[in-house]
Amino acid sequence: MNETQKNKNFNLTEMKFKFNDLFTGIALLLCAFLCAFSLALIAIRLGPIAKWANYQTICVEQESLKSPTEWAVRKCNGRSKVYQVK
Protein backbone atom coordinates (compact mmCIF):
# COMPACT_ATOMS: atom_id res chain seq x y z
CA MET A 1 0.00 0.00 0.00
CA ASN A 2 1.26 3.45 -0.73
CA GLU A 3 1.28 6.36 1.72
CA THR A 4 -1.89 8.10 0.47
CA GLN A 5 -4.05 5.01 0.98
CA LYS A 6 -2.82 4.61 4.56
CA ASN A 7 -3.84 8.19 5.40
CA LYS A 8 -7.32 7.69 3.99
CA ASN A 9 -8.09 4.74 6.30
CA PHE A 10 -10.07 5.55 9.42
CA ASN A 11 -8.46 4.33 12.62
CA LEU A 12 -10.22 4.86 15.96
CA THR A 13 -7.12 4.10 18.03
CA GLU A 14 -5.27 7.06 16.61
CA MET A 15 -8.18 9.44 17.13
CA LYS A 16 -7.77 11.74 20.11
CA PHE A 17 -10.59 13.71 21.66
CA LYS A 18 -10.19 16.76 23.75
CA PHE A 19 -12.37 16.60 26.86
CA ASN A 20 -13.64 20.15 26.33
CA ASP A 21 -14.78 19.40 22.78
CA LEU A 22 -16.62 16.29 23.90
CA PHE A 23 -18.24 18.10 26.83
CA THR A 24 -19.31 20.99 24.58
CA GLY A 25 -20.84 18.61 22.06
CA ILE A 26 -22.78 16.72 24.71
CA ALA A 27 -23.95 19.99 26.28
CA LEU A 28 -25.16 21.32 22.93
CA LEU A 29 -26.96 18.08 22.17
CA LEU A 30 -28.63 18.14 25.57
CA CYS A 31 -29.73 21.75 25.06
CA ALA A 32 -31.16 20.89 21.64
CA PHE A 33 -33.20 18.02 23.09
CA LEU A 34 -34.38 20.22 25.96
CA CYS A 35 -35.52 22.94 23.55
CA ALA A 36 -37.32 20.44 21.34
CA PHE A 37 -39.05 18.89 24.35
CA SER A 38 -40.11 22.32 25.63
CA LEU A 39 -41.54 23.32 22.26
CA ALA A 40 -43.43 20.03 22.04
CA LEU A 41 -44.99 20.63 25.46
CA ILE A 42 -46.00 24.15 24.48
CA ALA A 43 -47.61 22.89 21.28
CA ILE A 44 -49.54 20.21 23.16
CA ARG A 45 -50.75 22.68 25.79
CA LEU A 46 -51.98 25.15 23.15
CA GLY A 47 -54.41 22.62 21.64
CA PRO A 48 -57.37 23.35 23.98
CA ILE A 49 -56.86 27.10 23.57
CA ALA A 50 -56.99 26.74 19.79
CA LYS A 51 -60.21 24.72 20.10
CA TRP A 52 -61.76 27.41 22.34
CA ALA A 53 -60.69 30.19 19.95
CA ASN A 54 -62.27 28.34 17.04
CA TYR A 55 -65.49 27.96 19.01
CA GLN A 56 -65.46 31.68 19.85
CA THR A 57 -65.01 32.61 16.19
CA ILE A 58 -67.91 30.42 15.08
CA CYS A 59 -70.12 31.69 17.90
CA VAL A 60 -69.43 35.36 17.14
CA GLU A 61 -70.02 34.84 13.41
CA GLN A 62 -73.38 33.19 14.07
CA GLU A 63 -74.52 35.65 16.73
CA SER A 64 -73.43 38.74 14.79
CA LEU A 65 -76.05 37.90 12.16
CA LYS A 66 -78.77 38.61 14.76
CA SER A 67 -77.16 41.50 16.69
CA PRO A 68 -74.19 43.88 16.54
CA THR A 69 -70.75 42.35 16.79
CA GLU A 70 -70.12 43.87 20.24
CA TRP A 71 -73.18 42.13 21.66
CA ALA A 72 -72.27 38.88 19.91
CA VAL A 73 -68.84 38.92 21.56
CA ARG A 74 -70.38 39.58 24.97
CA LYS A 75 -72.91 36.79 24.51
CA CYS A 76 -70.29 34.27 23.41
CA ASN A 77 -68.17 35.21 26.41
CA GLY A 78 -71.12 34.55 28.72
CA ARG A 79 -71.57 38.19 29.77
CA SER A 80 -74.74 39.11 27.89
CA LYS A 81 -76.77 39.45 31.13
CA VAL A 82 -74.22 41.81 32.71
CA TYR A 83 -74.32 44.31 29.83
CA GLN A 84 -78.06 44.40 29.23
CA VAL A 85 -79.51 47.89 28.93
CA LYS A 86 -82.47 48.43 31.25
C-alpha positions as YAML, in Angstrom:
chain: A
units: angstrom
residues:
- id: 1
  name: MET
  ca: [0.00, 0.00, 0.00]
- id: 2
  name: ASN
  ca: [1.26, 3.45, -0.73]
- id: 3
  name: GLU
  ca: [1.28, 6.36, 1.72]
- id: 4
  name: THR
  ca: [-1.89, 8.10, 0.47]
- id: 5
  name: GLN
  ca: [-4.05, 5.01, 0.98]
- id: 6
  name: LYS
  ca: [-2.82, 4.61, 4.56]
- id: 7
  name: ASN
  ca: [-3.84, 8.19, 5.40]
- id: 8
  name: LYS
  ca: [-7.32, 7.69, 3.99]
- id: 9
  name: ASN
  ca: [-8.09, 4.74, 6.30]
- id: 10
  name: PHE
  ca: [-10.07, 5.55, 9.42]
- id: 11
  name: ASN
  ca: [-8.46, 4.33, 12.62]
- id: 12
  name: LEU
  ca: [-10.22, 4.86, 15.96]
- id: 13
  name: THR
  ca: [-7.12, 4.10, 18.03]
- id: 14
  name: GLU
  ca: [-5.27, 7.06, 16.61]
- id: 15
  name: MET
  ca: [-8.18, 9.44, 17.13]
- id: 16
  name: LYS
  ca: [-7.77, 11.74, 20.11]
- id: 17
  name: PHE
  ca: [-10.59, 13.71, 21.66]
- id: 18
  name: LYS
  ca: [-10.19, 16.76, 23.75]
- id: 19
  name: PHE
  ca: [-12.37, 16.60, 26.86]
- id: 20
  name: ASN
  ca: [-13.64, 20.15, 26.33]
- id: 21
  name: ASP
  ca: [-14.78, 19.40, 22.78]
- id: 22
  name: LEU
  ca: [-16.62, 16.29, 23.90]
- id: 23
  name: PHE
  ca: [-18.24, 18.10, 26.83]
- id: 24
  name: THR
  ca: [-19.31, 20.99, 24.58]
- id: 25
  name: GLY
  ca: [-20.84, 18.61, 22.06]
- id: 26
  name: ILE
  ca: [-22.78, 16.72, 24.71]
- id: 27
  name: ALA
  ca: [-23.95, 19.99, 26.28]
- id: 28
  name: LEU
  ca: [-25.16, 21.32, 22.93]
- id: 29
  name: LEU
  ca: [-26.96, 18.08, 22.17]
- id: 30
  name: LEU
  ca: [-28.63, 18.14, 25.57]
- id: 31
  name: CYS
  ca: [-29.73, 21.75, 25.06]
- id: 32
  name: ALA
  ca: [-31.16, 20.89, 21.64]
- id: 33
  name: PHE
  ca: [-33.20, 18.02, 23.09]
- id: 34
  name: LEU
  ca: [-34.38, 20.22, 25.96]
- id: 35
  name: CYS
  ca: [-35.52, 22.94, 23.55]
- id: 36
  name: ALA
  ca: [-37.32, 20.44, 21.34]
- id: 37
  name: PHE
  ca: [-39.05, 18.89, 24.35]
- id: 38
  name: SER
  ca: [-40.11, 22.32, 25.63]
- id: 39
  name: LEU
  ca: [-41.54, 23.32, 22.26]
- id: 40
  name: ALA
  ca: [-43.43, 20.03, 22.04]
- id: 41
  name: LEU
  ca: [-44.99, 20.63, 25.46]
- id: 42
  name: ILE
  ca: [-46.00, 24.15, 24.48]
- id: 43
  name: ALA
  ca: [-47.61, 22.89, 21.28]
- id: 44
  name: ILE
  ca: [-49.54, 20.21, 23.16]
- id: 45
  name: ARG
  ca: [-50.75, 22.68, 25.79]
- id: 46
  name: LEU
  ca: [-51.98, 25.15, 23.15]
- id: 47
  name: GLY
  ca: [-54.41, 22.62, 21.64]
- id: 48
  name: PRO
  ca: [-57.37, 23.35, 23.98]
- id: 49
  name: ILE
  ca: [-56.86, 27.10, 23.57]
- id: 50
  name: ALA
  ca: [-56.99, 26.74, 19.79]
- id: 51
  name: LYS
  ca: [-60.21, 24.72, 20.10]
- id: 52
  name: TRP
  ca: [-61.76, 27.41, 22.34]
- id: 53
  name: ALA
  ca: [-60.69, 30.19, 19.95]
- id: 54
  name: ASN
  ca: [-62.27, 28.34, 17.04]
- id: 55
  name: TYR
  ca: [-65.49, 27.96, 19.01]
- id: 56
  name: GLN
  ca: [-65.46, 31.68, 19.85]
- id: 57
  name: THR
  ca: [-65.01, 32.61, 16.19]
- id: 58
  name: ILE
  ca: [-67.91, 30.42, 15.08]
- id: 59
  name: CYS
  ca: [-70.12, 31.69, 17.90]
- id: 60
  name: VAL
  ca: [-69.43, 35.36, 17.14]
- id: 61
  name: GLU
  ca: [-70.02, 34.84, 13.41]
- id: 62
  name: GLN
  ca: [-73.38, 33.19, 14.07]
- id: 63
  name: GLU
  ca: [-74.52, 35.65, 16.73]
- id: 64
  name: SER
  ca: [-73.43, 38.74, 14.79]
- id: 65
  name: LEU
  ca: [-76.05, 37.90, 12.16]
- id: 66
  name: LYS
  ca: [-78.77, 38.61, 14.76]
- id: 67
  name: SER
  ca: [-77.16, 41.50, 16.69]
- id: 68
  name: PRO
  ca: [-74.19, 43.88, 16.54]
- id: 69
  name: THR
  ca: [-70.75, 42.35, 16.79]
- id: 70
  name: GLU
  ca: [-70.12, 43.87, 20.24]
- id: 71
  name: TRP
  ca: [-73.18, 42.13, 21.66]
- id: 72
  name: ALA
  ca: [-72.27, 38.88, 19.91]
- id: 73
  name: VAL
  ca: [-68.84, 38.92, 21.56]
- id: 74
  name: ARG
  ca: [-70.38, 39.58, 24.97]
- id: 75
  name: LYS
  ca: [-72.91, 36.79, 24.51]
- id: 76
  name: CYS
  ca: [-70.29, 34.27, 23.41]
- id: 77
  name: ASN
  ca: [-68.17, 35.21, 26.41]
- id: 78
  name: GLY
  ca: [-71.12, 34.55, 28.72]
- id: 79
  name: ARG
  ca: [-71.57, 38.19, 29.77]
- id: 80
  name: SER
  ca: [-74.74, 39.11, 27.89]
- id: 81
  name: LYS
  ca: [-76.77, 39.45, 31.13]
- id: 82
  name: VAL
  ca: [-74.22, 41.81, 32.71]
- id: 83
  name: TYR
  ca: [-74.32, 44.31, 29.83]
- id: 84
  name: GLN
  ca: [-78.06, 44.40, 29.23]
- id: 85
  name: VAL
  ca: [-79.51, 47.89, 28.93]
- id: 86
  name: LYS
  ca: [-82.47, 48.43, 31.25]
...
